Amino acid sequence: VTRLKIIIIGGGFGGVKTALDLVDDKRFDISLVSENPNFKYYPALYRTATGGKRNISEVSLNNIFVGKKINLIYDSVVSISKDTQSIKTATGNSIKYDALVLSLGVKTNYFGIEGLDKFSYGIKSTEDAEMLKDHLHKQLIEENRLDSNYVVIGGGPTGIELAGALPTYIKQITDNHGVRPRSIHIDLVEASPRLLPRMPKDVSRSVKKHLKRIGVKVYLKSSVQGQTATELTVNNKPIRSHTVIWTAGVTNHPFFKDNDFQLAKNSKVRVDQFLQAEPGIYVIGDNADTPFSGMAQTALYDGKYVAKNLKRLVANEQPEAYKAKKPIYVVPAGPRYAAVLWGKIRIYGYFGYLLRRAADFMAYNDYLPWQVAAQLWSIEDEEENSCPRCTSE
Ligand SMILES: Cc1cc2nc3c(=O)[nH]c(=O)nc-3n(C[C@H](O)[C@H](O)[C@H](O)COP(=O)(O)OP(=O)(O)OC[C@H]3O[C@@H](n4cnc5c(N)ncnc54)[C@H](O)[C@@H]3O)c2cc1C
């Protein structure tokens, strides 16, 4: 029996879900090509950056697919030849496909603002998160004092979860290092007139109030003009800081522009009602121009959807059209607090935090056997530091 050869590019939320949903079906021959041998669980990165363990935000693809019949190829895809139905990788491999699923994720965008690429920290990978954590400790060791300001740029969910976790963590490590307590300045800078600009106004207001309560200063209508090693310029005024974290911009993966895909104004790929850029080439998750693109839940949903349609295809059934699904927004903003927007329902505080914990378990469980998921989930609150002065294991 000839099997349909599916190549999936990207070992993230969309790609891994598509592969998991197809891998046990003998009608398919599955290859997953990813430049990174680990699946990144982005929602836990802020925890890793503020004292949490590394492995809550990163799981090896080998572990996810243990015992499964799949070709895992750790390589970067550089081009596609639609005529010969093949892709080319950075190491010169050429791989043929019958159907292709692209889920490459997005890249950081500094909008050309001077100095940010050189001096700011990011929160897009486990390495980024650990670099930030190491910096926070190193600064206390070398200078024996706090930074003048810790500045998070971007009032979206990522900036909020990080800024919300910083007051407690900085206080904790300041104590650990025996540094004399002084007031801790944590600033959250957002260009638009409110936080969470894509969510309803009342949610923005509540989260802002809560952040203020826990010691985060929120600057709205504030745009960043540049950064040097010691200073950030916001609305033409300097802010002294050696700790600036940029969470404010992403742009679509350059692969699509380089390979002449049709792009929408937001640089995402235009797709048809089956999430295809062209027949047999599916674009999903953050790469696709769909209503709720940019969320892990959407990438996961897209992966499931494409897998289901590929199964219909091999069974000679008509494919189903894509129906976008509104995600549930859960934004942690400080210890034991999260804002939840679930349809029209809003939930704030400790119950929101419990829902976030439940969502994390469900997300781990979507990718891992439940025992492994439960183990990872149970250590989400545990601490890990490589700092020689801190005693926590
Ligand atoms: C800090 C942070 C927190 C977040 N928190 C949440 C949250 O709480 N809830 C939520 O719903 N969403 C959240 N998101 C968004 C969510 O993570 C993304 O929407 C989701 O990861 C998109 O999935 P994807 O498959 O499109 O891309 P990704 O998960 O980014 O996967 C892309 C994969 O492609 C690989 N790749 C890239 N280029 C190549 C190449 N050329 N060749 C081969 N492989 C390549 C990458 O290494 C990666 O493995 C968060 C994002 C960040 C940055």
The ligand as an SDF file (V2000), in Angstrom:
LIG
                    3D

 53 58  0  0  0  0  0  0  0  0999 V2000
    6.3350   34.1870   26.0410 C   0  0  0  0  0  0  0  0  0  0  0  0
    5.1250   33.6990   25.3050 C   0  0  0  0  0  0  0  0  0  0  0  0
    4.0060   33.2860   26.0250 C   0  0  0  0  0  0  0  0  0  0  0  0
    2.8740   32.7950   25.3660 C   0  0  0  0  0  0  0  0  0  0  0  0
    1.8020   32.4120   26.1120 N   0  0  0  0  0  0  0  0  0  0  0  0
    0.6780   31.9370   25.4980 C   0  0  0  0  0  0  0  0  0  0  0  0
   -0.4530   31.5210   26.2630 C   0  0  0  0  0  0  0  0  0  0  0  0
   -0.4420   31.5730   27.4950 O   0  0  0  0  0  0  0  0  0  0  0  0
   -1.5330   31.0450   25.5840 N   0  0  0  0  0  0  0  0  0  0  0  0
   -1.5670   30.9860   24.2230 C   0  0  0  0  0  0  0  0  0  0  0  0
   -2.5860   30.5410   23.6680 O   0  0  0  0  0  0  0  0  0  0  0  0
   -0.5170   31.3790   23.4750 N   0  0  0  0  0  0  0  0  0  0  0  0
    0.6130   31.8590   24.0750 C   0  0  0  0  0  0  0  0  0  0  0  0
    1.6820   32.2730   23.3170 N   0  0  0  0  0  0  0  0  0  0  0  0
    1.6140   32.1710   21.8370 C   0  0  0  0  0  0  0  0  0  0  0  0
    1.9230   30.7470   21.3650 C   0  0  0  0  0  0  0  0  0  0  0  0
    3.1020   30.2900   21.9640 O   0  0  0  0  0  0  0  0  0  0  0  0
    2.0280   30.6850   19.8510 C   0  0  0  0  0  0  0  0  0  0  0  0
    0.8320   31.1540   19.3060 O   0  0  0  0  0  0  0  0  0  0  0  0
    2.2870   29.2460   19.3780 C   0  0  0  0  0  0  0  0  0  0  0  0
    3.5390   28.8130   19.8100 O   0  0  0  0  0  0  0  0  0  0  0  0
    2.1790   29.1340   17.8530 C   0  0  0  0  0  0  0  0  0  0  0  0
    2.4340   27.8270   17.4470 O   0  0  0  0  0  0  0  0  0  0  0  0
    3.1520   27.5640   16.0580 P   0  0  0  0  0  0  0  0  0  0  0  0
    3.1580   26.0880   15.8430 O   0  0  0  0  0  0  0  0  0  0  0  0
    2.5400   28.4170   15.0210 O   0  0  0  0  0  0  0  0  0  0  0  0
    4.6480   28.0890   16.2650 O   0  0  0  0  0  0  0  0  0  0  0  0
    5.7470   27.6520   17.3400 P   0  0  0  0  0  0  0  0  0  0  0  0
    5.1380   26.9960   18.5080 O   0  0  0  0  0  0  0  0  0  0  0  0
    6.5890   28.8670   17.5580 O   0  0  0  0  0  0  0  0  0  0  0  0
    6.6030   26.5600   16.5720 O   0  0  0  0  0  0  0  0  0  0  0  0
    7.4260   26.8720   15.4790 C   0  0  0  0  0  0  0  0  0  0  0  0
    8.4950   25.8070   15.3650 C   0  0  0  0  0  0  0  0  0  0  0  0
    9.1230   25.9000   14.0900 O   0  0  0  0  0  0  0  0  0  0  0  0
   10.5340   25.7650   14.2260 C   0  0  0  0  0  0  0  0  0  0  0  0
   11.1460   26.4420   13.0840 N   0  0  0  0  0  0  0  0  0  0  0  0
   11.2370   27.7630   12.8450 C   0  0  0  0  0  0  0  0  0  0  0  0
   11.8430   27.9900   11.6760 N   0  0  0  0  0  0  0  0  0  0  0  0
   12.1380   26.7910   11.1470 C   0  0  0  0  0  0  0  0  0  0  0  0
   12.7580   26.3830    9.9420 C   0  0  0  0  0  0  0  0  0  0  0  0
   13.1900   27.2560    9.0260 N   0  0  0  0  0  0  0  0  0  0  0  0
   12.9090   25.0570    9.7190 N   0  0  0  0  0  0  0  0  0  0  0  0
   12.4530   24.1470   10.6310 C   0  0  0  0  0  0  0  0  0  0  0  0
   11.8580   24.4800   11.7800 N   0  0  0  0  0  0  0  0  0  0  0  0
   11.7000   25.7890   12.0320 C   0  0  0  0  0  0  0  0  0  0  0  0
   10.8060   26.4410   15.5690 C   0  0  0  0  0  0  0  0  0  0  0  0
   12.0360   26.0310   16.1030 O   0  0  0  0  0  0  0  0  0  0  0  0
    9.6190   25.9280   16.3900 C   0  0  0  0  0  0  0  0  0  0  0  0
    9.8940   24.6620   16.9160 O   0  0  0  0  0  0  0  0  0  0  0  0
    2.8480   32.7430   23.9460 C   0  0  0  0  0  0  0  0  0  0  0  0
    3.9670   33.1620   23.2180 C   0  0  0  0  0  0  0  0  0  0  0  0
    5.0980   33.6220   23.8800 C   0  0  0  0  0  0  0  0  0  0  0  0
    6.3110   34.0720   23.0910 C   0  0  0  0  0  0  0  0  0  0  0  0
  1  2  1  0
  2  3  1  0
  2 52  2  0
  3  4  2  0
  4  5  1  0
  4 50  1  0
  5  6  2  0
  6  7  1  0
  6 13  1  0
  7  8  2  0
  7  9  1  0
  9 10  1  0
 10 11  2  0
 10 12  1  0
 12 13  2  0
 13 14  1  0
 14 15  1  0
 14 50  1  0
 15 16  1  0
 16 17  1  0
 16 18  1  0
 18 19  1  0
 18 20  1  0
 20 21  1  0
 20 22  1  0
 22 23  1  0
 23 24  1  0
 24 25  2  0
 24 26  1  0
 24 27  1  0
 27 28  1  0
 28 29  2  0
 28 30  1  0
 28 31  1  0
 31 32  1  0
 32 33  1  0
 33 34  1  0
 33 48  1  0
 34 35  1  0
 35 36  1  0
 35 46  1  0
 36 37  1  0
 36 45  1  0
 37 38  2  0
 38 39  1  0
 39 40  1  0
 39 45  2  0
 40 41  1  0
 40 42  2  0
 42 43  1  0
 43 44  2  0
 44 45  1  0
 46 47  1  0
 46 48  1  0
 48 49  1  0
 50 51  2  0
 51 52  1  0
 52 53  1  0
M  END
$$$$
